[in-house]
Amino acid sequence: MARVNFYIDQRGRSPVGDFLDKNKNAKVKAFVIFNNIEEFGLTSVIPHLKKLAGLPLWEIRFLGRDSVRRC
């Protein structure tokens, strides 16, 4: 399984990690996307992935009934 590194702010907090810990459905969707990236590459998740212009960050979009966007 691939390692996923989340952003950590100056206070040592991980906003994305905290969000996923509090939202089980989003966490499941995120890890399905991460596993698909690992197994099939980035092209397999293009509807769920977007590079943010001018930044070294990617946005992951969890689409569906409970749509969410996180960087």
PDB file as gemmi writes it, atoms N, CA and C in Angstrom:
CRYST1    1.000    1.000    1.000  90.00  90.00  90.00 P 1                      
ATOM      1  N   MET A   1       0.845  -1.180   0.000  1.00  0.00           N  
ATOM      2  CA  MET A   1       0.000   0.000   0.000  1.00  0.00           C  
ATOM      3  C   MET A   1       0.888   1.239   0.000  1.00  0.00           C  
ATOM      4  N   ALA A   2       0.505   2.230  -0.776  1.00  0.00           N  
ATOM      5  CA  ALA A   2       1.264   3.472  -0.884  1.00  0.00           C  
ATOM      6  C   ALA A   2       1.106   4.314   0.379  1.00  0.00           C  
ATOM      7  N   ARG A   3       2.067   5.143   0.597  1.00  0.00           N  
ATOM      8  CA  ARG A   3       2.022   6.064   1.725  1.00  0.00           C  
ATOM      9  C   ARG A   3       1.428   7.383   1.235  1.00  0.00           C  
ATOM     10  N   VAL A   4       0.506   7.934   1.992  1.00  0.00           N  
ATOM     11  CA  VAL A   4      -0.114   9.212   1.666  1.00  0.00           C  
ATOM     12  C   VAL A   4       0.323  10.210   2.718  1.00  0.00           C  
ATOM     13  N   ASN A   5       0.907  11.313   2.276  1.00  0.00           N  
ATOM     14  CA  ASN A   5       1.338  12.372   3.189  1.00  0.00           C  
ATOM     15  C   ASN A   5       0.348  13.522   3.121  1.00  0.00           C  
ATOM     16  N   PHE A   6      -0.170  13.907   4.266  1.00  0.00           N  
ATOM     17  CA  PHE A   6      -1.092  15.025   4.348  1.00  0.00           C  
ATOM     18  C   PHE A   6      -0.347  16.275   4.789  1.00  0.00           C  
ATOM     19  N   TYR A   7      -0.843  17.413   4.356  1.00  0.00           N  
ATOM     20  CA  TYR A   7      -0.295  18.701   4.771  1.00  0.00           C  
ATOM     21  C   TYR A   7      -0.396  18.832   6.285  1.00  0.00           C  
ATOM     22  N   ILE A   8       0.656  19.349   6.904  1.00  0.00           N  
ATOM     23  CA  ILE A   8       0.662  19.636   8.343  1.00  0.00           C  
ATOM     24  C   ILE A   8       0.995  21.109   8.512  1.00  0.00           C  
ATOM     25  N   ASP A   9       0.144  21.834   9.237  1.00  0.00           N  
ATOM     26  CA  ASP A   9       0.348  23.274   9.409  1.00  0.00           C  
ATOM     27  C   ASP A   9       1.410  23.563  10.474  1.00  0.00           C  
ATOM     28  N   GLN A  10       1.642  24.847  10.734  1.00  0.00           N  
ATOM     29  CA  GLN A  10       2.684  25.264  11.679  1.00  0.00           C  
ATOM     30  C   GLN A  10       2.412  24.803  13.102  1.00  0.00           C  
ATOM     31  N   ARG A  11       1.167  24.514  13.403  1.00  0.00           N  
ATOM     32  CA  ARG A  11       0.805  24.043  14.753  1.00  0.00           C  
ATOM     33  C   ARG A  11       0.871  22.528  14.873  1.00  0.00           C  
ATOM     34  N   GLY A  12       1.259  21.858  13.780  1.00  0.00           N  
ATOM     35  CA  GLY A  12       1.351  20.407  13.801  1.00  0.00           C  
ATOM     36  C   GLY A  12       0.035  19.712  13.507  1.00  0.00           C  
ATOM     37  N   ARG A  13      -0.943  20.458  13.032  1.00  0.00           N  
ATOM     38  CA  ARG A  13      -2.255  19.887  12.713  1.00  0.00           C  
ATOM     39  C   ARG A  13      -2.328  19.506  11.243  1.00  0.00           C  
ATOM     40  N   SER A  14      -3.142  18.531  10.962  1.00  0.00           N  
ATOM     41  CA  SER A  14      -3.379  18.096   9.588  1.00  0.00           C  
ATOM     42  C   SER A  14      -4.856  18.312   9.265  1.00  0.00           C  
ATOM     43  N   PRO A  15      -5.198  19.429   8.620  1.00  0.00           N  
ATOM     44  CA  PRO A  15      -6.605  19.707   8.337  1.00  0.00           C  
ATOM     45  C   PRO A  15      -7.279  18.610   7.515  1.00  0.00           C  
ATOM     46  N   VAL A  16      -6.585  18.089   6.528  1.00  0.00           N  
ATOM     47  CA  VAL A  16      -7.178  17.035   5.696  1.00  0.00           C  
ATOM     48  C   VAL A  16      -7.315  15.746   6.500  1.00  0.00           C  
ATOM     49  N   GLY A  17      -6.276  15.386   7.230  1.00  0.00           N  
ATOM     50  CA  GLY A  17      -6.352  14.192   8.066  1.00  0.00           C  
ATOM     51  C   GLY A  17      -7.455  14.290   9.107  1.00  0.00           C  
ATOM     52  N   ASP A  18      -7.574  15.456   9.721  1.00  0.00           N  
ATOM     53  CA  ASP A  18      -8.638  15.673  10.712  1.00  0.00           C  
ATOM     54  C   ASP A  18     -10.014  15.559  10.065  1.00  0.00           C  
ATOM     55  N   PHE A  19     -10.157  16.159   8.875  1.00  0.00           N  
ATOM     56  CA  PHE A  19     -11.430  16.093   8.157  1.00  0.00           C  
ATOM     57  C   PHE A  19     -11.798  14.640   7.859  1.00  0.00           C  
ATOM     58  N   LEU A  20     -10.837  13.879   7.349  1.00  0.00           N  
ATOM     59  CA  LEU A  20     -11.124  12.476   7.008  1.00  0.00           C  
ATOM     60  C   LEU A  20     -11.444  11.646   8.252  1.00  0.00           C  
ATOM     61  N   ASP A  21     -10.778  11.941   9.365  1.00  0.00           N  
ATOM     62  CA  ASP A  21     -11.069  11.218  10.607  1.00  0.00           C  
ATOM     63  C   ASP A  21     -12.487  11.477  11.101  1.00  0.00           C  
ATOM     64  N   LYS A  22     -13.025  12.660  10.799  1.00  0.00           N  
ATOM     65  CA  LYS A  22     -14.372  13.020  11.257  1.00  0.00           C  
ATOM     66  C   LYS A  22     -15.470  12.637  10.268  1.00  0.00           C  
ATOM     67  N   ASN A  23     -15.097  12.299   9.036  1.00  0.00           N  
ATOM     68  CA  ASN A  23     -16.077  12.003   7.988  1.00  0.00           C  
ATOM     69  C   ASN A  23     -15.783  10.650   7.361  1.00  0.00           C  
ATOM     70  N   LYS A  24     -16.393   9.621   7.923  1.00  0.00           N  
ATOM     71  CA  LYS A  24     -16.090   8.258   7.508  1.00  0.00           C  
ATOM     72  C   LYS A  24     -16.348   8.029   6.013  1.00  0.00           C  
ATOM     73  N   ASN A  25     -17.463   8.531   5.486  1.00  0.00           N  
ATOM     74  CA  ASN A  25     -17.759   8.321   4.061  1.00  0.00           C  
ATOM     75  C   ASN A  25     -16.696   8.960   3.176  1.00  0.00           C  
ATOM     76  N   ALA A  26     -16.275  10.161   3.527  1.00  0.00           N  
ATOM     77  CA  ALA A  26     -15.228  10.834   2.753  1.00  0.00           C  
ATOM     78  C   ALA A  26     -13.910  10.076   2.863  1.00  0.00           C  
ATOM     79  N   LYS A  27     -13.618   9.522   4.038  1.00  0.00           N  
ATOM     80  CA  LYS A  27     -12.381   8.767   4.234  1.00  0.00           C  
ATOM     81  C   LYS A  27     -12.366   7.517   3.360  1.00  0.00           C  
ATOM     82  N   VAL A  28     -13.478   6.823   3.312  1.00  0.00           N  
ATOM     83  CA  VAL A  28     -13.571   5.620   2.474  1.00  0.00           C  
ATOM     84  C   VAL A  28     -13.380   5.991   1.006  1.00  0.00           C  
ATOM     85  N   LYS A  29     -14.063   7.053   0.553  1.00  0.00           N  
ATOM     86  CA  LYS A  29     -13.928   7.487  -0.841  1.00  0.00           C  
ATOM     87  C   LYS A  29     -12.490   7.903  -1.146  1.00  0.00           C  
ATOM     88  N   ALA A  30     -11.858   8.625  -0.224  1.00  0.00           N  
ATOM     89  CA  ALA A  30     -10.479   9.072  -0.432  1.00  0.00           C  
ATOM     90  C   ALA A  30      -9.547   7.882  -0.592  1.00  0.00           C  
ATOM     91  N   PHE A  31      -9.680   6.891   0.257  1.00  0.00           N  
ATOM     92  CA  PHE A  31      -8.766   5.765   0.180  1.00  0.00           C  
ATOM     93  C   PHE A  31      -9.036   4.870  -1.024  1.00  0.00           C  
ATOM     94  N   VAL A  32     -10.264   4.843  -1.511  1.00  0.00           N  
ATOM     95  CA  VAL A  32     -10.543   4.155  -2.778  1.00  0.00           C  
ATOM     96  C   VAL A  32      -9.804   4.876  -3.907  1.00  0.00           C  
ATOM     97  N   ILE A  33      -9.872   6.210  -3.895  1.00  0.00           N  
ATOM     98  CA  ILE A  33      -9.169   7.001  -4.909  1.00  0.00           C  
ATOM     99  C   ILE A  33      -7.664   6.777  -4.793  1.00  0.00           C  
ATOM    100  N   PHE A  34      -7.114   6.824  -3.586  1.00  0.00           N  
ATOM    101  CA  PHE A  34      -5.673   6.600  -3.401  1.00  0.00           C  
ATOM    102  C   PHE A  34      -5.259   5.222  -3.901  1.00  0.00           C  
ATOM    103  N   ASN A  35      -6.056   4.211  -3.585  1.00  0.00           N  
ATOM    104  CA  ASN A  35      -5.735   2.852  -4.040  1.00  0.00           C  
ATOM    105  C   ASN A  35      -5.801   2.741  -5.563  1.00  0.00           C  
ATOM    106  N   ASN A  36      -6.774   3.408  -6.175  1.00  0.00           N  
ATOM    107  CA  ASN A  36      -6.862   3.386  -7.638  1.00  0.00           C  
ATOM    108  C   ASN A  36      -5.661   4.082  -8.269  1.00  0.00           C  
ATOM    109  N   ILE A  37      -5.204   5.177  -7.674  1.00  0.00           N  
ATOM    110  CA  ILE A  37      -4.006   5.853  -8.182  1.00  0.00           C  
ATOM    111  C   ILE A  37      -2.816   4.907  -8.112  1.00  0.00           C  
ATOM    112  N   GLU A  38      -2.675   4.229  -6.989  1.00  0.00           N  
ATOM    113  CA  GLU A  38      -1.549   3.309  -6.814  1.00  0.00           C  
ATOM    114  C   GLU A  38      -1.605   2.161  -7.815  1.00  0.00           C  
ATOM    115  N   GLU A  39      -2.785   1.608  -8.007  1.00  0.00           N  
ATOM    116  CA  GLU A  39      -2.911   0.426  -8.856  1.00  0.00           C  
ATOM    117  C   GLU A  39      -2.956   0.751 -10.352  1.00  0.00           C  
ATOM    118  N   PHE A  40      -3.672   1.828 -10.732  1.00  0.00           N  
ATOM    119  CA  PHE A  40      -3.923   2.097 -12.148  1.00  0.00           C  
ATOM    120  C   PHE A  40      -3.318   3.401 -12.658  1.00  0.00           C  
ATOM    121  N   GLY A  41      -2.782   4.244 -11.773  1.00  0.00           N  
ATOM    122  CA  GLY A  41      -2.195   5.512 -12.184  1.00  0.00           C  
ATOM    123  C   GLY A  41      -3.183   6.663 -12.120  1.00  0.00           C  
ATOM    124  N   LEU A  42      -2.672   7.862 -12.371  1.00  0.00           N  
ATOM    125  CA  LEU A  42      -3.489   9.073 -12.246  1.00  0.00           C  
ATOM    126  C   LEU A  42      -4.643   9.136 -13.233  1.00  0.00           C  
ATOM    127  N   THR A  43      -4.471   8.579 -14.426  1.00  0.00           N  
ATOM    128  CA  THR A  43      -5.538   8.681 -15.424  1.00  0.00           C  
ATOM    129  C   THR A  43      -6.804   7.964 -14.984  1.00  0.00           C  
ATOM    130  N   SER A  44      -6.692   7.020 -14.075  1.00  0.00           N  
ATOM    131  CA  SER A  44      -7.876   6.286 -13.616  1.00  0.00           C  
ATOM    132  C   SER A  44      -8.793   7.122 -12.730  1.00  0.00           C  
ATOM    133  N   VAL A  45      -8.283   8.220 -12.204  1.00  0.00           N  
ATOM    134  CA  VAL A  45      -9.064   9.029 -11.259  1.00  0.00           C  
ATOM    135  C   VAL A  45      -9.242  10.472 -11.716  1.00  0.00           C  
ATOM    136  N   ILE A  46      -9.067  10.721 -12.994  1.00  0.00           N  
ATOM    137  CA  ILE A  46      -9.149  12.096 -13.504  1.00  0.00           C  
ATOM    138  C   ILE A  46     -10.448  12.808 -13.111  1.00  0.00           C  
ATOM    139  N   PRO A  47     -11.604  12.161 -13.107  1.00  0.00           N  
ATOM    140  CA  PRO A  47     -12.799  12.901 -12.675  1.00  0.00           C  
ATOM    141  C   PRO A  47     -12.729  13.375 -11.216  1.00  0.00           C  
ATOM    142  N   HIS A  48     -11.842  12.774 -10.434  1.00  0.00           N  
ATOM    143  CA  HIS A  48     -11.748  13.066  -9.006  1.00  0.00           C  
ATOM    144  C   HIS A  48     -10.526  13.896  -8.633  1.00  0.00           C  
ATOM    145  N   LEU A  49      -9.697  14.247  -9.607  1.00  0.00           N  
ATOM    146  CA  LEU A  49      -8.413  14.857  -9.312  1.00  0.00           C  
ATOM    147  C   LEU A  49      -8.203  16.102 -10.151  1.00  0.00           C  
ATOM    148  N   LYS A  50      -7.662  17.163  -9.528  1.00  0.00           N  
ATOM    149  CA  LYS A  50      -7.393  18.382 -10.261  1.00  0.00           C  
ATOM    150  C   LYS A  50      -6.153  19.055  -9.664  1.00  0.00           C  
ATOM    151  N   LYS A  51      -5.208  19.418 -10.505  1.00  0.00           N  
ATOM    152  CA  LYS A  51      -4.011  20.150 -10.079  1.00  0.00           C  
ATOM    153  C   LYS A  51      -4.406  21.602  -9.866  1.00  0.00           C  
ATOM    154  N   LEU A  52      -4.024  22.178  -8.741  1.00  0.00           N  
ATOM    155  CA  LEU A  52      -4.325  23.575  -8.462  1.00  0.00           C  
ATOM    156  C   LEU A  52      -3.294  24.465  -9.150  1.00  0.00           C  
ATOM    157  N   ALA A  53      -3.770  25.405  -9.935  1.00  0.00           N  
ATOM    158  CA  ALA A  53      -2.895  26.279 -10.721  1.00  0.00           C  
ATOM    159  C   ALA A  53      -1.949  27.068  -9.827  1.00  0.00           C  
ATOM    160  N   GLY A  54      -0.671  27.052 -10.180  1.00  0.00           N  
ATOM    161  CA  GLY A  54       0.325  27.835  -9.471  1.00  0.00           C  
ATOM    162  C   GLY A  54       0.756  27.284  -8.129  1.00  0.00           C  
ATOM    163  N   LEU A  55       0.256  26.116  -7.758  1.00  0.00           N  
ATOM    164  CA  LEU A  55       0.596  25.518  -6.462  1.00  0.00           C  
ATOM    165  C   LEU A  55       1.036  24.066  -6.652  1.00  0.00           C  
ATOM    166  N   PRO A  56       1.852  23.554  -5.744  1.00  0.00           N  
ATOM    167  CA  PRO A  56       2.249  22.140  -5.840  1.00  0.00           C  
ATOM    168  C   PRO A  56       1.230  21.226  -5.137  1.00  0.00           C  
ATOM    169  N   LEU A  57      -0.050  21.570  -5.264  1.00  0.00           N  
ATOM    170  CA  LEU A  57      -1.112  20.837  -4.579  1.00  0.00           C  
ATOM    171  C   LEU A  57      -2.115  20.276  -5.578  1.00  0.00           C  
ATOM    172  N   TRP A  58      -2.729  19.191  -5.192  1.00  0.00           N  
ATOM    173  CA  TRP A  58      -3.796  18.578  -5.972  1.00  0.00           C  
ATOM    174  C   TRP A  58      -5.065  18.579  -5.142  1.00  0.00           C  
ATOM    175  N   GLU A  59      -6.189  18.795  -5.796  1.00  0.00           N  
ATOM    176  CA  GLU A  59      -7.496  18.740  -5.154  1.00  0.00           C  
ATOM    177  C   GLU A  59      -8.105  17.381  -5.468  1.00  0.00           C  
ATOM    178  N   ILE A  60      -8.629  16.731  -4.457  1.00  0.00           N  
ATOM    179  CA  ILE A  60      -9.357  15.479  -4.663  1.00  0.00           C  
ATOM    180  C   ILE A  60     -10.827  15.775  -4.446  1.00  0.00           C  
ATOM    181  N   ARG A  61     -11.632  15.399  -5.426  1.00  0.00           N  
ATOM    182  CA  ARG A  61     -13.075  15.637  -5.357  1.00  0.00           C  
ATOM    183  C   ARG A  61     -13.775  14.305  -5.144  1.00  0.00           C  
ATOM    184  N   PHE A  62     -14.542  14.223  -4.092  1.00  0.00           N  
ATOM    185  CA  PHE A  62     -15.341  13.038  -3.812  1.00  0.00           C  
ATOM    186  C   PHE A  62     -16.725  13.334  -4.362  1.00  0.00           C  
ATOM    187  N   LEU A  63     -17.023  12.756  -5.497  1.00  0.00           N  
ATOM    188  CA  LEU A  63     -18.270  13.056  -6.181  1.00  0.00           C  
ATOM    189  C   LEU A  63     -19.373  12.106  -5.752  1.00  0.00           C  
ATOM    190  N   GLY A  64     -20.608  12.544  -5.894  1.00  0.00           N  
ATOM    191  CA  GLY A  64     -21.747  11.721  -5.530  1.00  0.00           C  
ATOM    192  C   GLY A  64     -22.719  12.480  -4.671  1.00  0.00           C  
ATOM    193  N   ARG A  65     -23.530  11.742  -3.951  1.00  0.00           N  
ATOM    194  CA  ARG A  65     -24.564  12.365  -3.107  1.00  0.00           C  
ATOM    195  C   ARG A  65     -23.958  13.313  -2.078  1.00  0.00           C  
ATOM    196  N   ASP A  66     -22.825  12.927  -1.510  1.00  0.00           N  
ATOM    197  CA  ASP A  66     -22.137  13.751  -0.514  1.00  0.00           C  
ATOM    198  C   ASP A  66     -20.849  14.306  -1.104  1.00  0.00           C  
ATOM    199  N   SER A  67     -20.963  15.162  -2.112  1.00  0.00           N  
ATOM    200  CA  SER A  67     -19.790  15.691  -2.797  1.00  0.00           C  
ATOM    201  C   SER A  67     -18.940  16.553  -1.860  1.00  0.00           C  
ATOM    202  N   VAL A  68     -17.614  16.394  -1.959  1.00  0.00           N  
ATOM    203  CA  VAL A  68     -16.666  17.126  -1.129  1.00  0.00           C  
ATOM    204  C   VAL A  68     -15.432  17.418  -1.974  1.00  0.00           C  
ATOM    205  N   ARG A  69     -14.778  18.542  -1.706  1.00  0.00           N  
ATOM    206  CA  ARG A  69     -13.500  18.850  -2.343  1.00  0.00           C  
ATOM    207  C   ARG A  69     -12.501  19.181  -1.243  1.00  0.00           C  
ATOM    208  N   ARG A  70     -11.329  18.558  -1.307  1.00  0.00           N  
ATOM    209  CA  ARG A  70     -10.275  18.812  -0.326  1.00  0.00           C  
ATOM    210  C   ARG A  70      -8.947  18.888  -1.043  1.00  0.00           C  
ATOM    211  N   CYS A  71      -8.043  19.698  -0.517  1.00  0.00           N  
ATOM    212  CA  CYS A  71      -6.688  19.826  -1.066  1.00  0.00           C  
ATOM    213  C   CYS A  71      -5.730  19.089  -0.161  1.00  0.00           C  
TER     214      CYS A  71                                                      
END                                                                             
